[in-house]
Amino acid sequence: MKKNILIAMLLMCGLAAQADDVMKKEKDGTYVVNTTTLAQDVEGYNGPTPVEIYIKKNKIVKVVLLKSQETPKYNARIKKQMLPAYEGQKVSKNKYAEVDGLTGATFTSDAVKENVKRGLEYYWKHK
């Protein structure tokens, strides 16, 4: 019985620690959602493509591509052409920001879009 309680407590602590790693609120009211653990199963061409989403007053301030194994050339295109399109978009409970992907970087851009979608869903459930 004690062993089961201990296991349950450890699992709850682990989930709480994971939740803290996903979203934080900065002093100025900006929420930062990190999809590293939230979307581990979402892969681009060469693996996971985590992002950080900065949200203030239910508007996307910016989306930052985090370290990944994607080709630097494609990451540069994503950063320059795709991520700025999210800036200023309103975030609502049932509608998530939509941005066109990039030709030639389909797997990577689809993975980034899915990371952003999951990050925004998490934001609405936990803000």
Contact map, one row per residue, 1 for C-alpha under 8 A:
1111100000000000000000000000000000000000000000000000000000000000000000000000000000000000000000000000000000000000000000000000000
1111110000000000000000000000000000000000000000000000000000000000000000000000000000000000000000000000000000000000000000000000000
1111111000000000000000000000000000000000000000000000000000000000000000000000000000000000000000000000000000000000000000000000000
1111111100000000000000000000000000000000000000000000000000000000000000000000000000000000000000000000000000000000000000000000000
1111111110000000000000000000000000000000000000000000000000000000000000000000000000000000000000000000000000000000000000000000000
0111111111000000000000000000000000000000000000000000000000000000000000000000000000000000000000000000000000000000000000000000000
0011111111100000000000000000000000000000000000000000000000000000000000000000000000000000000000000000000000000000000000000000000
0001111111110000000000000000000000000000000000000000000000000000000000000000000000000000000000000000000000000000000000000000000
0000111111111000000000000000000000000000000000000000000000000000000000000000000000000000000000000000000000000000000000000000000
0000011111111100000000000000000000000000000000000000000000000000000000000000000000000000000000000000000000000000000000000000000
0000001111111110000000000000000000000000000000000000000000000000000000000000000000000000000000000000000000000000000000000000000
0000000111111111000000000000000000000000000000000000000000000000000000000000000000000000000000000000000000000000000000000000000
0000000011111111100000000000000000000000000000000000000000000000000000000000000000000000000000000000000000000000000000000000000
0000000001111111110000000000000000000000000000000000000000000000000000000000000000000000000000000000000000000000000000000000000
0000000000111111111000000000000000000000000000000000000000000000000000000000000000000000000000000000000000000000000000000000000
0000000000011111111100000000000000000000000000000000000000000000000000000000000000000000000000000000000000000000000000000000000
0000000000001111111110000000000000000000000000000000000000000000000000000000000000000000000000000000000000000000000000000000000
0000000000000111111111000000000000001000000000000000000000000000000000000000000000000000000000000000000000000000000000000000000
0000000000000011111111100000000000000000000000000000000000000000000000000000000000000000000000000000000000000000000000000000000
0000000000000001111111110000000000000000000000000000000000000000000000000000000000000000000000000000000000000000000000000000000
0000000000000000111111110000000001001000000000000000000000000000000000000000000000000000000000000000000000000000000000000000000
0000000000000000011111110000000011111100000000000000000000000000000000000000000000000000000000000000000000000000000000000000000
0000000000000000001111111000001111000000000000000000000000000000000000000000000000000000000000000000000000000000000000000010000
0000000000000000000111111100001110000000000000000000000000000000000000000000000000000000000000000000000000000000000000000000000
0000000000000000000000111110111100000000000000000000000000000000000000000000000000000000000000000000000000000000000000000000000
0000000000000000000000011111111100000000000000000000000000000000000000000000000000000000000000000000000000000000000000000000000
0000000000000000000000001111110000000000000000000000000000000000000000000000000000000000000000000000000000000000000000000000000
0000000000000000000000000111110000000000000000000000000000000000000000000000000000000000000000000000000000000000000000000000000
0000000000000000000000001111111000000000000000000000000110000000000000000000000000000000000000000000000000000000000000000000000
0000000000000000000000001111111100000000000000000000011110000000000000000000000000000000000000000000000000000000000000000000000
0000000000000000000000111100111110000000000000000000111100000000000000000000000000000000000000000000000000000000000000000000000
0000000000000000000000111100011111000000000000000001111000000000000000000000000000000000000000000000000000000000000000000000000
0000000000000000000001110000001111100000000000000001110000000000000000000000000000000000000000000000000000000000000000110110000
0000000000000000000011100000000111111100000000000111100000000000000000000000000000000000000000000000000000000000000000100000000
0000000000000000000001000000000011111111000000000111000000000000000000000000000000000000000000000000000000000000001101100000000
0000000000000000000001000000000001111111000000001110000000000000000000000000000000000000000000000000000000000000000000000000000
0000000000000000010011000000000001111111000000000000000000000000000000000000000000000000000000000000000000000000000000000000000
0000000000000000000001000000000001111111000000000000000000000000000000000000000000000000000000000000000000000000000001100000000
0000000000000000000000000000000000111111110000010100000000000000000000000000000000000000000000000000000000000000001001000000000
0000000000000000000000000000000000111111111000010100000000000000000000000000000000000000000000000000000000000000000000000000000
0000000000000000000000000000000000000011111000010000000000000000000000000000000000000000000000000000000000000000000000000000000
0000000000000000000000000000000000000011111100111000000000000000000000000000000000000000000000000000000000000010011000000000000
0000000000000000000000000000000000000001111111111000000000000000000000000000000000000000000000000000000000110010000000000000000
0000000000000000000000000000000000000000011111111000000000000000000001000000000000000000000000000000000000111111000000000000000
0000000000000000000000000000000000000000001111100000000000000000000001000000000000000000000000000000000000110000000000000000000
0000000000000000000000000000000000000000001111110000000000000000000011100000000000000000000000000000000000000000000000000000000
0000000000000000000000000000000000000000011111111000000000000000000111000000000000000000000000000000000000000000000000000000000
0000000000000000000000000000000000000011111101111100000000000000000110000000000000000000000000000000000000000010000000000000000
0000000000000000000000000000000000010000011100111110000000000000111111000000000000000000000000000000000000010011001000000000000
0000000000000000000000000000000001110011000000011111000000000000111100000000000000000000000000000000000000000001001000000000000
0000000000000000000000000000000001110000000000001111100000000011110000000000000000000000000000000000000000000001001100000000000
0000000000000000000000000000000111100000000000000111110000000011110000000000000000000000000000000000000000000000000000000000000
0000000000000000000000000000001111000000000000000011111000011111000000000000000000000000000000000000000000000000000100110000000
0000000000000000000000000000011110000000000000000001111100011110000000000000000000000000000000000000000000000000000000000000000
0000000000000000000000000000011100000000000000000000111111111100000000000000000000000000000000000000000000000000000000000000000
0000000000000000000000000000111000000000000000000000011111111000000000000000000000000000000000000000000000000000000000000000000
0000000000000000000000000000110000000000000000000000001111100000000000000000000000000000000000000000000000000000000000000000000
0000000000000000000000000000000000000000000000000000001111110000000000000000000000000000011100000000000000000000000000000000000
0000000000000000000000000000000000000000000000000000001111111000000000000000000000000011111000000000000000000000000000000000000
0000000000000000000000000000000000000000000000000000111101111110000000000000000000000111111000000000000000000000000000000000000
0000000000000000000000000000000000000000000000000000111100111110000000000000000000000111000000000000000000000000000000000000000
0000000000000000000000000000000000000000000000000000111000011111000000000000000000110111000000000000000000000000000000000000000
0000000000000000000000000000000000000000000000000011110000011111100000000000000000110110000000000000000000000000000000000000000
0000000000000000000000000000000000000000000000000011100000000111110000000000001000100000000000000000000000000000000000000000000
0000000000000000000000000000000000000000000000001111000000000011111000000010001000000000000000000000000000000000000000000000000
0000000000000000000000000000000000000000000000001111000000000001111100000000000000000000000000000000000000000000000000000000000
0000000000000000000000000000000000000000000000001100000000000000111110000000000000000000000000000000000000000000000000000000000
0000000000000000000000000000000000000000000000111100000000000000011111000000000000000000000000000000000000000000000000000000000
0000000000000000000000000000000000000000000001111000000000000000001111100000000000000000000000000000000000000000000000000000000
0000000000000000000000000000000000000000000111101000000000000000000111110110000000000000000000000000000000010000000000000000000
0000000000000000000000000000000000000000000001000000000000000000000011111110000000000000000000000000000000000000000000000000000
0000000000000000000000000000000000000000000000000000000000000000000001111111000000000000000000000000000000000000000000000000000
0000000000000000000000000000000000000000000000000000000000000000000000111111100000000000000000000000000000000000000000000000000
0000000000000000000000000000000000000000000000000000000000000000000001111111110000000000000000000000000010010000000000000000000
0000000000000000000000000000000000000000000000000000000000000000100001111111111000000000000000000000000000000000000000000000000
0000000000000000000000000000000000000000000000000000000000000000000000011111111100000000000000000000000000000000000000000000000
0000000000000000000000000000000000000000000000000000000000000000000000001111111111000000000000000000000000000000000000000000000
0000000000000000000000000000000000000000000000000000000000000000000000000111111111100000000000000000010000001000000000000000000
0000000000000000000000000000000000000000000000000000000000000001100000000011111111110000000000000000000000000000000000000000000
0000000000000000000000000000000000000000000000000000000000000000000000000001111111110000000000000000000000000000000000000000000
0000000000000000000000000000000000000000000000000000000000000000000000000000111111111000000000000000010000000000000000000000000
0000000000000000000000000000000000000000000000000000000000000000000000000000111111111100000000000011110000001000000000000000000
0000000000000000000000000000000000000000000000000000000000000111000000000000011111111110000000000000000000000000000000000000000
0000000000000000000000000000000000000000000000000000000000000110000000000000001111111110000000000000000000000000000000000000000
0000000000000000000000000000000000000000000000000000000000000000000000000000000011111110000000000010000000000000000000000000000
0000000000000000000000000000000000000000000000000000000000011110000000000000000001111111100000001110000000000000000000000000000
0000000000000000000000000000000000000000000000000000000000111110000000000000000000111111100000000000000000000000000000000000000
0000000000000000000000000000000000000000000000000000000000111100000000000000000000000111110000000000000000000000000000000000000
0000000000000000000000000000000000000000000000000000000000110000000000000000000000000111111000001000000000000000000000000000000
0000000000000000000000000000000000000000000000000000000001110000000000000000000000000001111100001000000000000000000000000000000
0000000000000000000000000000000000000000000000000000000001110000000000000000000000000000111110111000000000000000000000010000000
0000000000000000000000000000000000000000000000000000000001000000000000000000000000000000011111110000000000000000000000000001000
0000000000000000000000000000000000000000000000000000000000000000000000000000000000000000001111110000000000000000000000001001000
0000000000000000000000000000000000000000000000000000000000000000000000000000000000000000000111110000000000000000000000000000000
0000000000000000000000000000000000000000000000000000000000000000000000000000000000000000001111111000000000000000000000000000000
0000000000000000000000000000000000000000000000000000000000000000000000000000000000000000001111111100000000000000000010011000000
0000000000000000000000000000000000000000000000000000000000000000000000000000000000000100111000111110000000000000000010000000000
0000000000000000000000000000000000000000000000000000000000000000000000000000000000000100000000011111000000000000100000000000000
0000000000000000000000000000000000000000000000000000000000000000000000000000000001001100000000001111100000000000100000000000000
0000000000000000000000000000000000000000000000000000000000000000000000000000000001000000000000000111110000000000000000000000000
0000000000000000000000000000000000000000000000000000000000000000000000000000000001000000000000000011111011001100100000000000000
0000000000000000000000000000000000000000000000000000000000000000000000000000010011000000000000000001111111001000000000000000000
0000000000000000000000000000000000000000000000000000000000000000000000000000000000000000000000000000111111000000000000000000000
0000000000000000000000000000000000000000000000000000000000000000000000000000000000000000000000000000011111000000000000000000000
0000000000000000000000000000000000000000000000000000000000000000000000000100000000000000000000000000111111111000000000000000000
0000000000000000000000000000000000000000000000000000000000000000000000000000000000000000000000000000111111111100000000000000000
0000000000000000000000000000000000000000001110000000000000000000000000000000000000000000000000000000000011111110000000000000000
0000000000000000000000000000000000000000001110001000000000000000000001000100000000000000000000000000000011111111000000000000000
0000000000000000000000000000000000000000000100000000000000000000000000000000010001000000000000000000110011111111100000000000000
0000000000000000000000000000000000000000000100000000000000000000000000000000000000000000000000000000100001111111110000000000000
0000000000000000000000000000000000000000011100011000000000000000000000000000000000000000000000000000000000111111111000000000000
0000000000000000000000000000000000000000000100001110000000000000000000000000000000000000000000000000000000011111111100000000000
0000000000000000000000000000000000000000000000000000000000000000000000000000000000000000000000000110100000001111111110000000000
0000000000000000000000000000000000000000010000000000000000000000000000000000000000000000000000000000000000000111111111000000000
0000000000000000000000000000000000100010010000001110000000000000000000000000000000000000000000000000000000000011111111100000000
0000000000000000000000000000000000100000000000000010100000000000000000000000000000000000000000000000000000000001111111110000000
0000000000000000000000000000000000000000000000000000000000000000000000000000000000000000000000011000000000000000111111111000000
0000000000000000000000000000000000100110000000000000000000000000000000000000000000000000000000000000000000000000011111111100000
0000000000000000000000000000000011100100000000000000100000000000000000000000000000000000000000000000000000000000001111111110000
0000000000000000000000000000000010000000000000000000100000000000000000000000000000000000001000010000000000000000000111111111000
0000000000000000000000000000000000000000000000000000000000000000000000000000000000000000000010010000000000000000000011111111100
0000000000000000000000000000000010000000000000000000000000000000000000000000000000000000000000000000000000000000000001111111110
0000000000000000000000100000000010000000000000000000000000000000000000000000000000000000000000000000000000000000000000111111111
0000000000000000000000000000000000000000000000000000000000000000000000000000000000000000000110000000000000000000000000011111111
0000000000000000000000000000000000000000000000000000000000000000000000000000000000000000000000000000000000000000000000001111111
0000000000000000000000000000000000000000000000000000000000000000000000000000000000000000000000000000000000000000000000000111111
0000000000000000000000000000000000000000000000000000000000000000000000000000000000000000000000000000000000000000000000000011111
